[in-house]
Amino acid sequence: MGCANGVKPRKKVQIEIKELLNKTQQEEKSMSSTMVRQEMPKFTMEAYDAKTGHFKEVLSEDYKGKWTVICFYPADFTFVCPTEIAAMNAHYDDFQKLNTEILAVSVDSKFSHK
């Protein structure tokens, strides 16, 4: 509008836009690092162990002293399974070299993972 008819935006509008952009950038910056380097909460749960084919108890203590990537996904057999989880699985050896474990967590029952 301003370029087409020669009308310049008011200074107040420019300041409000800058303030909004600054606020958004600050929020994005704080969100991107809120969980990184944080200690994971203590937990105990049952999980399917694909290596053994059996269910086992998993404790947060099992990962003490390691980096852990926790990947939450909505449910098995959704579009997330063949994308993000497959990508992490493809690089699992790289994560292991970095002393990092990957935990994939969904709301499904332990039986759906089998």
Secondary structure as UniProt FT lines:
FT   HELIX           2..5
FT   HELIX           11..32
FT   TURN            36..37
FT   STRAND          44..49
FT   TURN            50..53
FT   STRAND          54..59
FT   HELIX           60..63
FT   TURN            64..65
FT   STRAND          67..72
FT   TURN            76..77
FT   TURN            79..80
FT   HELIX           81..85
FT   HELIX           86..90
FT   HELIX           92..97
FT   TURN            98..99
FT   STRAND          100..105
FT   HELIX           110..113
//
